[in-house]
Amino acid sequence: MTSQNQVLELQEALELIFGHLGPSSNMDSANRKKSRQHLLWAAQTCRTWSDPALNILWRELDSLYPLLSLISSLKKVNGTYKVFDGPVSDDDLLQFDSYARRVRYISFQLPVNTNPVASHVYIVLQQLHYSTPLLPGLLNVHFPNVDEEFVDAAGVFLFLETTTVTSIELDNVSTTFEDFTRPFLATSSRRNPHVKRLVLRGQCSAETLRHVSKFQKLQYLDLRPGIYISGDILKELGKLSELAELTLEMTSGKIPALRSHKHRSPKSSILFPKLRGLHIIGSAVFIGRFLAYYFAPNHLRTLKLAFTANPSNSDWVDSWSHCFDLISSVTSLRSLTILESAASHVLSCDLIAPLSQLRDLKYLELSITSLSTTDDEFRNFVRSFPNLEVLFLPNQSRQVSLNFISLQHISGSCLKLEKLRISLGGNLDALPVPYVVVNHKLQELLVGGPQYSWSIGEYVKISRFLDALFPELQVINSSGSSNVKQWKEMENIVRAYQDVRCRARLLYGM
């Protein structure tokens, strides 16, 4: 038997191959249908391919309806499964089990224009299985819309008998469906002890949130409840000893009055002991209070803060400064992202200066409205980050304060940088042409700024400058909608310099 034939009969290898044929989350309905058709053809090709192809074909289900359609005695009335026309045959049950054991992900959502399945249908199926779960291999459960109109509530509790479930997602939670959400979380936390990933987004009550901390094995939590999360609930979440990734959203609800502190509470050291990644969406006031009171930065590697509008009676400069002071003490950070929405602020270099204490950062993104700084101030700032591999500065088309000379500061201070986004003014006065920095790693340069209108001589001057600073550049592009053509032409000129240098090295053995 040839090596090729051996591979084509190895079940694990076949499943990996067919996995690339299977539908993915970013596919539209037409491509998903086409993908499933290809898997069906593969399953029908030969007996060897059948099992791994069917595993992928049935791995993800949008509802329970495909499984229910396998039972011939189960009939639809007014478009939904309600009546058993005779007993369930052994053959139907075997066929049902054959496909049900392959299901790893299920979305509990009613098909369009379909009523819920009659609850007694699930009761009958469960009785036929005795103590065996209906979906014995189920790992992931998703509710796209937690609302009475969209959830097949009777079928939901089937998976609670399946102790293999490790991930639960509830999206678009409705407050009008609390009678489902609360008991579902309470029951899941008791019957599914291995849940490691929980996503809860929508409108939730405080009573519902109190059940989240009952999932003791959580490693990943995405909590966006649409209300202010109280300190008591945050403290309970902080006791989840295995939690490594946390997302919190606090964009609505009233924040209780609290005296501002510039330093962390010493009690915070017992909370979130193993957290590696933290993403917070909320006002600078809330973010500052969370970092100060409920967060221990012992081992944090990734921090992402998405700032929303501050309460109208607060000083945004003081709030942001408080946050940056707190962040500066998290010296374990390797990645920091600062985003801004629902507001328009100009940050000074003095305001972000505390971040210069994070000398081990490899990724720094400041996607704020505007950064106001001089080239000299910026030079002092970037000197603090010798290990940066990615630097994203604000994408500005107006009020641009940095000039091309700042690229030289970056080239000399951040030798490991591979990707850069920066906004530059059009001042080319006294622009030097430095020596080639042979070992600089920058591959991609994204530039924002006002509309440029360069002469041929200025194109040559800038391109020589870029090639000397970053000899390995592969991509030069605009970071916005302006100057796209200009930067593409600049990329072509820099490529020409690189080609000439490469030919010279080949010819002269350089």
C-alpha positions as CSV (number, residue, x, y, z in Angstrom):
1,M,0.0,0.0,0.0
2,T,1.4,3.4,-1.0
3,S,1.9,6.2,1.5
4,Q,-0.9,8.2,-0.2
5,N,-3.4,5.3,0.3
6,Q,-2.3,4.9,3.9
7,V,-3.1,8.6,4.6
8,L,-6.5,8.3,2.8
9,E,-7.5,5.5,5.1
10,L,-6.3,7.2,8.3
11,Q,-9.4,8.3,10.1
12,E,-7.8,11.2,12.0
13,A,-6.1,12.6,8.9
14,L,-9.4,12.3,6.9
15,E,-11.3,14.2,9.6
16,L,-8.7,17.0,9.5
17,I,-9.0,17.1,5.7
18,F,-12.8,17.1,5.7
19,G,-12.7,19.7,8.5
20,H,-11.5,22.2,5.9
21,L,-14.5,21.4,3.7
22,G,-16.9,22.0,6.5
23,P,-18.9,25.2,7.1
24,S,-17.3,28.0,9.1
25,S,-18.9,30.8,11.2
26,N,-18.0,33.5,8.7
27,M,-19.6,31.8,5.7
28,D,-22.9,33.1,4.3
29,S,-25.9,30.7,3.9
30,A,-25.1,29.9,0.2
31,N,-21.5,28.9,0.9
32,R,-22.5,26.9,4.0
33,K,-25.0,24.9,1.9
34,K,-22.3,24.3,-0.7
35,S,-19.9,23.2,2.0
36,R,-22.3,20.7,3.4
37,Q,-23.1,19.3,0.0
38,H,-19.4,18.7,-0.6
39,L,-19.2,16.8,2.7
40,L,-22.2,14.7,1.7
41,W,-20.6,13.7,-1.5
42,A,-17.4,12.8,0.3
43,A,-19.5,10.6,2.7
44,Q,-21.1,8.8,-0.2
45,T,-17.8,8.2,-2.0
46,C,-16.6,5.1,-0.1
47,R,-17.0,3.4,3.2
48,T,-13.6,4.6,4.5
49,W,-14.5,8.2,4.0
50,S,-18.1,7.9,5.2
51,D,-17.5,8.1,9.0
52,P,-15.1,11.1,9.1
53,A,-17.1,13.0,6.6
54,L,-20.3,12.5,8.5
55,N,-18.5,13.5,11.7
56,I,-17.9,16.9,10.2
57,L,-21.3,17.2,8.5
58,W,-23.1,16.6,11.8
59,R,-20.6,18.4,14.0
60,E,-22.5,21.6,14.0
61,L,-26.3,22.0,14.0
62,D,-28.4,25.1,13.9
63,S,-31.3,23.4,15.6
64,L,-32.5,20.0,16.7
65,Y,-34.8,19.7,13.7
66,P,-32.3,17.7,11.5
67,L,-32.1,15.0,14.2
68,L,-35.9,14.9,14.7
69,S,-36.4,14.5,11.0
70,L,-34.7,11.1,11.3
71,I,-37.6,9.6,13.3
72,S,-40.2,8.4,10.7
73,S,-43.0,8.1,13.2
74,L,-42.7,11.8,14.3
75,K,-45.1,13.9,12.3
76,K,-45.4,17.6,11.8
77,V,-48.7,19.5,12.6
78,N,-48.9,23.1,11.4
79,G,-45.2,23.1,10.6
80,T,-43.9,21.7,13.9
81,Y,-43.2,18.3,15.4
82,K,-46.0,17.4,17.7
83,V,-47.4,13.9,17.1
84,F,-45.9,10.3,17.1
85,D,-47.7,8.3,14.5
86,G,-47.0,5.0,16.2
87,P,-44.0,3.7,18.3
88,V,-40.4,4.8,17.6
89,S,-38.8,1.8,15.8
90,D,-35.4,0.4,16.8
91,D,-34.0,1.3,13.4
92,D,-35.1,4.9,13.8
93,L,-33.6,5.1,17.2
94,L,-30.3,3.6,16.0
95,Q,-30.2,6.1,13.2
96,F,-30.9,8.9,15.6
97,D,-28.2,7.8,17.9
98,S,-25.7,7.3,15.0
99,Y,-25.9,11.0,14.1
100,A,-26.6,12.4,17.6
101,R,-23.3,11.1,18.9
102,R,-21.4,13.2,16.2
103,V,-22.9,16.5,17.4
104,R,-20.4,18.8,19.1
105,Y,-22.0,22.2,18.7
106,I,-25.7,23.1,18.6
107,S,-27.5,26.3,18.3
108,F,-30.9,26.3,20.1
109,Q,-32.8,28.5,17.7
110,L,-36.1,27.9,16.1
111,P,-36.1,27.8,12.3
112,V,-37.9,30.7,10.7
113,N,-41.7,30.6,10.8
114,T,-41.6,27.5,13.0
115,N,-43.3,26.9,16.3
116,P,-41.6,25.1,19.2
117,V,-41.5,21.3,19.3
118,A,-44.1,19.9,21.6
119,S,-42.5,19.2,25.0
120,H,-43.7,15.6,25.1
121,V,-41.6,14.8,22.0
122,Y,-38.4,15.3,24.0
123,I,-39.8,13.5,27.0
124,V,-40.5,10.4,24.9
125,L,-37.0,10.5,23.3
126,Q,-35.4,10.8,26.7
127,Q,-37.4,7.9,28.1
128,L,-36.2,5.7,25.2
129,H,-32.6,6.5,26.1
130,Y,-33.0,5.8,29.9
131,S,-29.8,7.1,31.5
132,T,-28.0,7.7,28.2
133,P,-27.8,11.4,27.2
134,L,-29.4,12.2,23.8
135,L,-26.3,14.2,22.7
136,P,-23.4,12.3,24.4
137,G,-20.6,14.2,22.7
138,L,-22.0,17.7,22.9
139,L,-19.3,20.3,23.8
140,N,-20.7,23.8,22.8
141,V,-24.2,25.3,23.2
142,H,-25.2,28.6,21.6
143,F,-28.4,30.6,22.0
144,P,-28.3,33.4,19.3
145,N,-31.4,35.1,20.7
146,V,-32.6,34.3,24.3
147,D,-36.1,35.4,23.8
148,E,-39.4,33.5,23.9
149,E,-40.0,33.9,20.1
150,F,-36.6,32.3,19.2
151,V,-35.7,29.7,21.8
152,D,-37.0,26.1,21.6
153,A,-37.1,26.1,25.4
154,A,-38.4,22.5,25.7
155,G,-35.4,21.1,23.9
156,V,-32.8,23.3,25.7
157,F,-32.8,21.2,28.9
158,L,-31.9,18.1,26.9
159,F,-28.2,19.0,26.9
160,L,-28.2,19.4,30.7
161,E,-28.0,15.6,30.9
162,T,-24.8,15.8,28.9
163,T,-21.9,16.4,31.3
164,T,-19.4,16.9,28.4
165,V,-20.5,20.4,27.7
166,T,-17.6,22.9,28.1
167,S,-19.0,26.1,26.4
168,I,-22.3,28.0,26.8
169,E,-23.2,31.2,24.9
170,L,-26.3,33.2,25.4
171,D,-26.7,36.2,23.1
172,N,-29.3,39.0,23.0
173,V,-30.7,38.0,26.3
174,S,-34.2,39.6,26.9
175,T,-35.4,40.7,30.3
176,T,-38.8,39.4,29.4
177,F,-37.4,35.9,29.3
178,E,-35.9,35.8,32.8
179,D,-38.1,32.8,33.7
180,F,-35.9,30.8,31.3
181,T,-32.5,32.4,31.7
182,R,-32.2,32.2,35.5
183,P,-33.2,28.6,36.0
184,F,-31.2,27.6,32.9
185,L,-27.9,29.0,34.4
186,A,-28.7,27.7,37.8
187,T,-29.3,24.1,36.5
188,S,-26.4,24.2,34.1
189,S,-24.0,25.2,36.9
190,R,-25.0,22.2,38.9
191,R,-25.3,19.5,36.2
192,N,-22.4,20.6,33.9
193,P,-19.4,20.9,36.2
194,H,-16.9,21.0,33.3
195,V,-18.1,24.3,31.7
196,K,-15.0,26.3,31.0
197,R,-16.4,29.0,28.7
198,L,-19.5,31.2,29.3
199,V,-20.8,34.1,27.2
200,L,-23.7,36.2,28.5
201,R,-24.8,39.2,26.4
202,G,-28.0,41.2,26.5
203,Q,-30.2,42.5,29.3
204,C,-29.8,40.6,32.5
205,S,-30.9,41.2,36.1
206,A,-28.6,41.2,39.1
207,E,-30.3,37.9,40.2
208,T,-29.3,36.3,36.9
209,L,-25.7,37.5,37.2
210,R,-25.3,35.9,40.7
211,H,-25.5,32.4,39.0
212,V,-22.4,33.1,36.9
213,S,-20.0,32.6,39.7
214,K,-21.5,29.1,40.3
215,F,-19.6,27.8,37.3
216,Q,-16.5,27.0,39.3
217,K,-14.3,25.7,36.4
218,L,-14.7,28.8,34.2
219,Q,-11.6,29.7,32.3
220,Y,-13.2,32.2,29.9
221,L,-16.0,34.7,30.7
222,D,-17.6,37.3,28.5
223,L,-20.2,39.2,30.5
224,R,-22.1,42.1,28.9
225,P,-25.3,42.3,30.9
226,G,-26.5,45.8,30.1
227,I,-26.5,46.8,33.8
228,Y,-24.0,48.1,36.3
229,I,-22.3,45.1,37.9
230,S,-22.2,45.5,41.6
231,G,-19.1,45.1,43.7
232,D,-20.5,42.0,45.4
233,I,-20.9,40.3,42.1
234,L,-17.4,41.3,41.0
235,K,-16.0,39.9,44.2
236,E,-17.7,36.6,43.6
237,L,-16.4,36.5,40.0
238,G,-12.9,37.3,41.4
239,K,-13.0,34.1,43.4
240,L,-13.1,31.9,40.2
241,S,-9.8,30.3,40.7
242,E,-9.2,29.1,37.1
243,L,-10.5,32.2,35.2
244,A,-7.9,33.2,32.7
245,E,-9.8,35.4,30.2
246,L,-12.4,38.0,31.2
247,T,-14.5,40.5,29.2
248,L,-16.7,42.9,31.1
249,E,-19.1,45.6,29.6
250,M,-20.4,48.4,31.7
251,T,-22.0,50.9,29.3
252,S,-25.4,51.4,31.0
253,G,-26.8,51.6,34.5
254,K,-26.0,54.0,37.3
255,I,-22.6,53.8,38.9
256,P,-22.8,54.2,42.7
257,A,-20.9,57.2,44.2
258,L,-17.5,56.2,45.4
259,R,-14.5,58.2,46.7
260,S,-11.7,58.2,44.1
261,H,-8.5,56.4,44.9
262,K,-5.2,56.7,43.1
263,H,-3.9,53.3,44.3
264,R,-5.2,49.8,44.4
265,S,-6.9,48.4,47.4
266,P,-4.6,45.8,49.2
267,K,-7.6,43.5,49.3
268,S,-7.6,43.0,45.6
269,S,-4.7,40.6,45.7
270,I,-7.1,37.7,46.4
271,L,-9.3,38.3,43.3
272,F,-8.8,36.9,39.8
273,P,-5.6,35.1,40.8
274,K,-4.9,33.5,37.4
275,L,-6.2,36.1,35.0
276,R,-4.1,36.4,31.8
277,G,-6.4,38.5,29.5
278,L,-8.8,41.3,30.5
279,H,-11.1,43.3,28.2
280,I,-13.2,46.0,29.7
281,I,-15.8,48.1,27.9
282,G,-17.1,51.1,29.9
283,S,-16.4,54.7,31.1
284,A,-13.0,55.7,32.4
285,V,-14.7,56.1,35.8
286,F,-15.8,52.4,35.9
287,I,-12.6,51.1,34.4
288,G,-10.5,53.0,37.0
289,R,-12.6,51.7,39.9
290,F,-12.5,48.1,38.6
291,L,-8.7,48.2,38.2
292,A,-8.3,49.8,41.7
293,Y,-10.6,47.7,43.7
294,Y,-11.3,44.3,42.1
295,F,-8.2,43.4,40.1
296,A,-4.9,41.9,40.9
297,P,-2.3,42.4,38.2
298,N,0.0,39.5,39.2
299,H,0.1,37.6,35.9
300,L,-1.9,39.7,33.3
301,R,-0.5,39.5,29.8
302,T,-3.2,41.1,27.7
303,L,-5.2,44.2,28.5
304,K,-7.8,45.8,26.2
305,L,-9.8,48.8,27.4
306,A,-12.6,50.3,25.3
307,F,-13.5,53.7,26.8
308,T,-17.1,55.0,26.4
309,A,-18.4,58.4,27.4
310,N,-17.8,59.4,31.0
311,P,-20.7,60.5,33.3
312,S,-21.5,64.1,32.5
313,N,-20.4,65.4,35.9
314,S,-16.9,63.9,35.8
315,D,-13.5,65.2,34.6
316,W,-12.4,63.0,31.7
317,V,-8.8,64.0,32.0
318,D,-8.6,63.0,35.7
319,S,-10.4,59.7,35.0
320,W,-8.1,58.8,32.1
321,S,-5.0,59.8,34.1
322,H,-6.2,57.6,36.9
323,C,-6.5,54.6,34.6
324,F,-3.1,55.1,33.0
325,D,-1.5,55.4,36.5
326,L,-3.1,52.1,37.4
327,I,-2.1,50.4,34.1
328,S,1.5,51.5,34.5
329,S,2.0,49.2,37.5
330,V,0.9,46.1,35.5
331,T,4.5,45.3,34.5
332,S,3.6,41.8,33.4
333,L,1.7,43.2,30.4
334,R,2.8,42.1,26.9
335,S,-0.2,43.5,25.0
336,L,-2.1,46.8,25.6
337,T,-5.0,48.1,23.5
338,I,-6.7,51.4,24.2
339,L,-9.9,52.1,22.2
340,E,-12.3,55.0,22.3
341,S,-15.9,55.3,21.3
342,A,-18.9,57.7,22.0
343,A,-16.5,60.5,22.7
344,S,-13.8,62.7,21.1
345,H,-10.7,63.4,23.2
346,V,-7.3,64.7,22.4
347,L,-4.7,62.9,24.6
348,S,-1.3,64.5,25.4
349,C,2.0,62.8,25.7
350,D,2.0,63.7,29.4
351,L,-1.3,61.9,29.9
352,I,0.0,58.6,28.4
353,A,3.5,59.0,29.8
354,P,2.9,56.5,32.7
355,L,2.6,53.7,30.0
356,S,6.3,54.1,29.4
357,Q,6.9,52.0,32.5
358,L,5.6,48.9,30.6
359,R,8.9,48.1,29.0
360,D,8.1,44.5,28.1
361,L,5.2,45.4,25.8
362,K,5.2,43.7,22.5
363,Y,1.9,45.1,21.2
364,L,0.6,48.6,21.8
365,E,-2.5,50.1,20.2
366,L,-3.8,53.6,20.9
367,S,-7.0,53.8,18.8
368,I,-8.1,57.1,20.3
369,T,-9.5,60.2,18.6
370,S,-6.3,62.2,18.6
371,L,-2.8,62.3,20.1
372,S,-1.2,65.6,20.6
373,T,2.6,65.5,21.0
374,T,5.8,66.8,19.6
375,D,8.5,64.8,17.8
376,D,10.8,65.2,20.7
377,E,8.2,64.1,23.3
378,F,7.4,61.1,21.1
379,R,11.1,60.2,20.8
380,N,11.3,60.0,24.6
381,F,8.1,57.9,24.8
382,V,9.1,55.2,22.2
383,R,12.5,54.8,23.8
384,S,10.7,52.9,26.6
385,F,9.6,50.1,24.4
386,P,12.6,48.1,23.0
387,N,10.5,44.9,22.6
388,L,7.6,46.3,20.6
389,E,6.6,44.2,17.6
390,V,3.3,46.1,16.8
391,L,2.6,49.8,17.4
392,F,-0.7,51.3,16.3
393,L,-1.0,55.0,16.9
394,P,-4.2,57.1,16.3
395,N,-5.4,57.3,12.7
396,Q,-5.7,61.1,12.3
397,S,-6.5,63.2,9.2
398,R,-6.6,66.5,11.1
399,Q,-4.5,68.0,14.0
400,V,-1.6,65.8,13.1
401,S,1.3,66.7,15.4
402,L,4.0,64.2,14.3
403,N,6.3,64.5,11.3
404,F,8.4,62.1,9.3
405,I,11.4,62.6,11.6
406,S,9.4,60.5,14.2
407,L,9.9,57.5,12.0
408,Q,13.7,57.8,12.6
409,H,13.0,57.8,16.4
410,I,11.0,54.6,16.0
411,S,13.7,53.0,13.8
412,G,16.4,53.7,16.4
413,S,14.4,52.6,19.5
414,C,12.1,49.8,18.4
415,L,14.4,47.4,16.5
416,K,11.9,44.5,16.8
417,L,9.0,46.4,15.4
418,E,7.2,44.5,12.5
419,K,4.0,46.5,12.0
420,L,3.4,50.3,12.5
421,R,0.4,52.6,12.1
422,I,1.2,56.3,12.5
423,S,-0.3,59.6,11.3
424,L,2.2,62.1,9.9
425,G,2.1,65.7,8.8
426,G,3.5,66.9,5.5
427,N,6.6,68.7,6.8
428,L,9.6,67.5,4.9
429,D,12.0,70.3,6.0
430,A,15.5,69.1,7.0
431,L,14.5,65.5,6.4
432,P,17.7,63.5,6.7
433,V,18.7,60.4,4.7
434,P,20.2,58.1,7.4
435,Y,22.4,55.1,6.9
436,V,20.6,51.8,6.2
437,V,19.5,50.0,9.4
438,V,20.4,46.6,8.2
439,N,18.6,44.5,10.8
440,H,15.4,46.4,11.3
441,K,12.4,44.1,11.0
442,L,9.5,46.4,10.0
443,Q,7.3,44.7,7.4
444,E,4.2,46.9,7.2
445,L,3.7,50.6,7.5
446,L,0.3,52.2,7.6
447,V,0.2,56.0,7.4
448,G,-2.6,58.5,8.1
449,G,-2.6,62.2,7.8
450,P,-3.9,65.2,5.8
451,Q,-4.2,65.0,2.0
452,Y,-0.7,65.1,0.5
453,S,0.4,66.6,-2.8
454,W,4.0,65.7,-3.4
455,S,6.4,66.6,-6.2
456,I,8.5,64.0,-7.9
457,G,11.5,65.2,-5.9
458,E,9.6,64.8,-2.6
459,Y,8.5,61.2,-3.6
460,V,12.2,60.4,-4.1
461,K,13.2,62.0,-0.8
462,I,10.6,60.2,1.3
463,S,11.1,56.9,-0.4
464,R,14.9,57.0,0.2
465,F,14.2,58.0,3.8
466,L,11.8,55.0,4.3
467,D,14.1,52.5,2.6
468,A,17.1,53.6,4.7
469,L,15.1,53.3,8.0
470,F,13.2,50.1,7.2
471,P,15.0,48.0,4.5
472,E,12.7,45.0,4.8
473,L,9.4,46.9,4.2
474,Q,6.9,44.8,2.3
475,V,3.7,46.9,2.6
476,I,3.2,50.7,2.6
477,N,-0.3,51.8,2.7
478,S,-2.7,54.5,3.9
479,S,-4.4,53.8,7.2
480,G,-7.5,55.7,6.1
481,S,-9.3,56.8,3.0
482,S,-7.0,59.6,2.0
483,N,-3.6,59.3,0.2
484,V,-4.2,55.7,-0.9
485,K,-2.8,56.3,-4.4
486,Q,0.2,58.3,-3.0
487,W,1.3,55.6,-0.6
488,K,0.9,52.8,-3.2
489,E,3.2,54.7,-5.5
490,M,5.6,55.2,-2.6
491,E,5.6,51.4,-2.0
492,N,6.5,50.8,-5.7
493,I,9.5,53.2,-5.4
494,V,10.7,51.6,-2.2
495,R,10.4,48.2,-3.8
496,A,12.6,49.4,-6.7
497,Y,15.3,50.5,-4.2
498,Q,15.1,47.0,-2.6
499,D,15.5,45.3,-6.0
500,V,18.6,47.4,-6.8
501,R,20.1,46.6,-3.4
502,C,19.4,42.9,-3.9
503,R,21.0,42.8,-7.3
504,A,24.1,44.7,-6.1
505,R,24.6,42.1,-3.3
506,L,24.3,39.3,-5.8
507,L,26.7,40.9,-8.2
508,Y,29.3,42.0,-5.7
509,G,28.9,39.4,-3.0
510,M,27.9,42.0,-0.5
